[in-house]
Amino acid sequence: MTSSTIHLLKILFLMINLFSVIGFVNQFKFGMKLMDNINEKINVNFTPRKNNIIRQINGFYGLIGPNINMDNNITSLYDLFMGDGIIQGVFFENGNLTFVKHLIKTEKILYEEKFGKIPVNNNYLTILFLALNKIKLFPNVLGMANTAILNVKNNKTDNYYALFERDHPYLIDINFKNKTINTIKKININSLSHFSGHSKNNQKGNVETIDYNIINNNVNYIVLDNKFKKIENIAFKFKYLPIIHDFYADEDIVVLIDSPLFIDFTQNIKNKMPLYLDKVKKTFIYVYDKKSKQTETYSYDNGFYSFHYASVKNTKDTIEIYISLYDDISFTNVNINGKYRKIEINKQSNKVTIYKTKDLEKYNLDFPIGFHDKIVSRNYDNRKINGFVITKGLKIMKKLFFKNKRICGEHNIIFIKHTPHLVFFNIEENKLLKTKQNLLTLVNLYNYEFIDIQLNHDLSLGFHSIFSS
């Protein structure tokens, strides 16, 4: 161990003694019983009619997210992000449906199974744990594997990985024959520190990812082959804290948004993730041209943040980015309000313009999924997802709202005989009768007929979804 490492650990221990003795005693109890192992498989009691579309679906719809109960004390985005990753999904096979749920066996979970629950809701303890992880004495307590599932093809074989932006991917066995899900192992990639929760496949069969460093404000855009061997690395110097959830990449360009994020040090002791957006500072947009290897920087006069891109159109004169934007965001609460808008970059004048419409500004939209020339975004209202808005450009084509349904996470699109169907998990509640049903719902996106399939298992919140056949 180097002298600098020893010095860092001494400082960390001093910080804990000063600020967290009480928290340490009350929270850090090795030997505390870990949650029961979650690895379940249940046949769904559903008999489709002879010509029912369910008979025509063969594949797996899966939703990954944090293993938390939203009805409990979830007060911040940090609480959401720091839930252990769990996959819930349904296998479809010729009208037979099997519901599965699997808690991903991260190195944190494996450690807790031996020694007890690790607290992750104390800033100073987390810093200590991360320092110990750097010297291989502790698991990565930020490795939650709860954000997305990436499908990477290797020699015509589908490999599935559970992702979290401050860790490396976990190889997951989604077994279509046995209708089961299991964690195989963590894939340690020596050439990079972290693997983005929004890593992507490109047309060449490679993987594109990003890795950010908040100490030096750097973001690395990285291209890997399908065995995670590094092919290319492009460094971007950000002006603000480079905590970016998603990025855009196609065969021509890469787009990164540098939002004016800052740490509120006055809140650091009592809040778990004291990040906020400074609305009066500029936002910068970096566009990297893959062919010329050049980066152009554009700026907008006000601050905004984004989680997910919907679509990007790159022409000779402009770049049009359809995206959900947040004018105000703090990671210390869950009061998020995303507005679906268009960012237009004029390549000749370098001017950035944001277009919005009155109709779309009424809704809190994000998690955009595309089909044909349209986008389906979920609407978040009063701490629940209550429906969807379908857009073409900035024009609303259809609104699908449900009075009694609470949607559990990201929807997906299944094409059945060339007809797109929306699929999603949801909980339907009848407050008058005091009843609750856990459902898988499919909606025909041409005639808007829908099918509810009752699941004999409780559903939980999810982030991103996958459909694979």
N, C-alpha and C positions, 0 to 999 in steps of 0.2 A: 504494500500500500504506500503510495507516495505521500510526502509531507503535506502537499496541497490538499489531498483528499482527507487526510487526518484533520487538517485545519478546518475544512468545510464541515466535517462531521461534528467537530467541537462547537462550531457556531450553531449548527442545527440543534444540537442537544441543549445549548444555552437558550435558544429561542423557545424550545419546548418547556424548559424549566421556568422561563419568565412568563409565558403566555398560556400554557396548556397543561399544567400539572393536574388541575381538576378534571379537565376533559380526558386526559390520559387515564386517570384512575377510574373514571366513570364509564368510559367507552371501550377501552382496549382490554378486553377480557378474553385472553386465549382460553380455549376450552369451552366457550359458549357454543351451544348446539347450533350447527349450521342448518339451513333450510333443508327439508327433505329433498332427496335426489328426484329430479323431474325428468322422467323419460317414459312417456306414456303413449299408448297406441289403442285407439278405440274405433270399432266399426260403426259407421254412421247408419242409423236406422232410417233409410230413405229408399223408396222404390219408385224409380222414374217410370212414367208412362212409356208405352212402346216407342213413340216417336219423340220422346223428350230429348232436348238438346244435351242433357247431362250424360246420356249414353254415348254421345259423340265426342266427349272430352276424355283425353288420356294424357295425364301429366300431373304436375305437382304445383299447387299454389301455396307459397310459404310466406309468412310474415315474421320478421325478426325485430326484436325490441328489448326494452329493459324489463326485467322480472320484478315489477313493482305494481302496487295497487294504487290507482289514481284516486281512489276514495280516501286514501290515507293522507298523511301530511306532506304532500308534494307542493312545495312553495317556490321552487326555483328551477330554472333550466338545468342547473347543476344536478339537482335531484333526479331529473329525467335522464341526463346523460350518464350518470354513474350507477345505473341499474345493471345487474349482471345480465348478459345476453341470453335470450331464450327464443327458440323458434317454435312457432305454432303453424300447422299447415294441414292441408287435405290432399291426399292422393286420389286421383280419379282414374278408374279403369273400367270401361264398358258399363257404366252405370253403378258400379260399386265404389263407395267412398270410405276412406279411412282417415280419421283425424289423428294427428300426432303432435306431441309437444316434447321438446328436448332442451334442457338447460345445458348450454355450451360449457364444456369442461376446460375452461381457461386455467392458466397456471395459478391464478388467484383462487379459483374454486377448488382446485386440487390441494392447494395449501390449506384452505379453510376446512376441508374435509378431515385433515389431520390435526390442525391446531386450533380451530375455532374461527369465528367471524372476525374479519379485519375491518376496523372502522375507516370509512373514506369520507367522513363529513367533518373533518378537522383539518384546516389548512396546514398547520405546522406538522402534524403527524404525517400528512401526505407527502410533504417535502422530505421528511426523514425517510419514509418508505421508498421514495423514488431515488434518494441518494444511496440507500442500501441495495436497491435493484441495480444501480449502475456498477456496483462492485460484486454483483452476483450473489448477494446474501439474502435477497427477498424477492418475491414475485412482483410483477408489474401491477400495482394496484389500480392503474388507469387502463388496464387491458380488459375492457368489458365485452368486446366482441358482440356489440348490440346494434350496430348501425345499418348494415346492408349485407347482402349475399352476392358475391361475385362468382360468375360461371366462367371458368377459363378452360378452353379446349386444348388438350395435349394429346397428340396422336389420335385424334377423333374421339378421345375420351373426355367426358364432361367432369371437370373437377370443380367442387364448390368450396368457397371460402367465406367464413364469417369475418366481418371487418369492423374495426374501430380506429379512429384516426390517430390515436396516441399509442399504437401497438403494431404488431405484425399480424398477418392473417392466420386464421385457424382453418385447417383443412377439415371439411365436414363431409361425411358419407350420407348422401341422400339416396337411399336404396329403394329404387322403384320396384324391384322384385319382391322384397320382403316388407315393403311399406314401413320403413324405419328410418330414423335419423340418429347418427352417432358422431361424436367428435373423434377425429383420428389423431391429430397432433397440431401443435403450433409450428408454423413455417418461419424459421428465423432467417432473415435476409441480411447478410453481413454488409451489403453495400449501402444500406440506408437505415436511418434511425427509426422511422415510422412509415406506415403504409396507409394512405388515405382511406377513410370510410367510403369515399366516392371514387375509388379507382375504377378504370374503364378498360374495356377491350377496344382495340382499334381494328381497322379493316385489314391490317397485315397480320393479325393474330397475336399482336403484342399487347402488353398491359401498360397503361399510362397512369401515373400516380403523382401525388405531390407530398412533400415533407416540409413542414415549417419549423423554424427555430425562433423562439420568442426572445432569446438572449441577444442575437445579432440582427433580428428583423429580416431574416432571409427566408425565401421560399424556393425550394428546388422542385422543378418539374422533371420527372424521371420517366424514361421509357425502359421497360423490362421485356424480356422474351417470356414465353409461356411457362418457363421453368424458373422465372424470377431472377434471371441473370441480367445485370444492368447493360443497356445498350447506349443510352444517352442521358446526360444530366445538364439541365440549363438552370442557372441560378438567377433569381430575381431579388433585388434589394427593395424591401418595402419601406414606406415612410412611417407606418404605424405598426401596432402589434399585428403580426401576420396570421391571425387565427381565422382561417378561411375554411368553411365547411365543404365547399364544392368548387369545382372549376369546370370550364368548358374546353373540349378538345375535339377537333375533327381532323381530316386529312390535310388541312391547310393551315389552321391557326390554333393557338391556345389563348384562352382569355382568363385573366386573374383580376379580381377586384380587391383593391386595397382600401378598406373602410377605416375611418378614424375611430378605432377602438382604443380605450385607455383603461388603466387600472385605477379604481378609486381607493387610494391607500387609507383614507379615513374609515372605510368600511371593511378593511381587510381582516381585522380580528374577528368580527362577528358574522361576516358573510362568507359563503363558501367559494364564490366565483365572482369577485367584485369588478366585472367588466361592464363598461357602458359605452354607448355610441355618442360622440360629440357631433351634434347635428349641424353646428355652424362651421365646421371645418370641411375642407375639400375631400372628395372621394377620387381616387385615382384608378384608372383601368389600364391594365397592361395587355397588349395584344402581340403575341409572338408569332411571327411568320415562319413556318417550318421549312419553307423552301429557301428563303433569303437568309434565314437565321438572324433576323433583325427583330427588335422589339420597339413598338411604338407606345408612347405613354399619353393617355388622354385624361382630362380632369373634369370634374363636375363640382359646382360651387358649394354644394351642401353634402352633408354626411348621410349615407344610407348603408344598410347591410343586406346581405342576401344569403339564403341557405341553398336554394336549388335553381338551376336554369331550366327553362321550358324548351326553348329552341333558339337557334342563332342562324341568321341569314347573312352571308358574307358576299357582297358584290364589289364591283370595281370602285364605287364611290362611297358606299356606306356599309356599316355593320349594324344589323338590327338584332337586338337581344330581347327576347320575351322572357320575363323573369318576375318572381315575387320579391318585392322590395320592402324593407322595414325602415321607416323614417325615424323610429325611436325604439331602442331595445336595450334591456339590461338583463344580464344573465343571473341576477339575483331574484328574479320573479318569473312568472309564467304568463305575463301580460303581453303576449306577442300579437302583432297585427300586420299581416302581410298583404300588400296591395299588388295585384297583377298588372304590370305595366310593360311598356316597351322603351328600352334604351336605344337611341339611334346615335351612332358615331359617324360624323362626316369626315371622311379620310382627307378631303381637300382642305377644309377649314379647321380641322381638329376640334370642332364644336361637338359637345355632347348634349343631347336633348332627351328629356324623359317625357313620354306621352302617357296620358291617363284618360280614362273616361268616367263620367259620373256613375254610370251603371256598375262598373267594376269596382269603383271605390267604396261601394256599399258593403263589400264582402271581404272576409279575412281569408285569403287564398294562398295555398302553397302545395307542395308535393305534386307538381305537374307531371302528367303522363300523356304522351302523344299517341294518336292513332290517325292515319291518313293525314289530313291537313288541319286537324283539330287538337286541342289540348283539354284534358280533364283535370281540374284542380279540386282539392278538397276544401271545404269551408269550415273554419274553426270559430265557434260561437259559444260564449258562456262556459268555457272550459270543456267543451266537447265538440267532436266533429259531427256535424248534423246533415251533411249532404255534399253535393258536388256542383260545380259550374263548368259547363263546356263552352269553350271559346274557339273562334277562328280569327286569328289576329287579336284585335282588342274588341271584337264584337261577341256578345253573348249569344250562343246558339241554343242553349238549353240550360235550365236550372233544375236540379234534382235534389229536393229537400225532403227530409223524413221527420215527421213530428215526434215519433217515439223511438227512433233508432239512434244509438250512440255508436258511431263507426270507430273501429279499434286501431286503425292505422292506414298505411298506404294501400290504395286500390291497385289493381292491375288490369290489363286488357287480355282477354282470350279471344282468338279468332276461331269461330265455329262455322265451317263452310263459308269462309270469307266474310262472315258477319261479326263485327266486333261486339264483345260482351264485357261489361264492367263486372269485376269480381272483388268482393271485400268481406271481411269479418265485421260483425256488428252485434250489439246487444240491444234487444228490443224490450222496452219496459212499458207496462201498463200500470200507471200509478193508482188508478181507480180500483183495479182488481188486485193490485200489489203482486203482479206476476212479472217474471223476467225470462226471456229466451235468448240463448246464445245461438247466433245464426251465421251461416254462409249465404251470401246473396249474390245472384247474377242478374244483370240488367242488360237487355238487348239495346244496343245504342242506335238502332234504326227505328224500332217501334216502341221502345221504352217499357216493354213488358218485363216483369221480373219474377224470379223464383227465389223463395226463401227455403233454406235447408236447415233444419234444426240440428244442433250439435249437443250431444249429451256431455258437455264439458264446459267449464268456465273459460272465458276468453280474457286476455289482458291486453294492455296497450302495446302497439308495435310502431316501429319507424318505417323501414322500407320493405318492399315485397319483391317476390320473384315468381314468375310462372315458367316452368320448364317442362318440356315434353320429350 
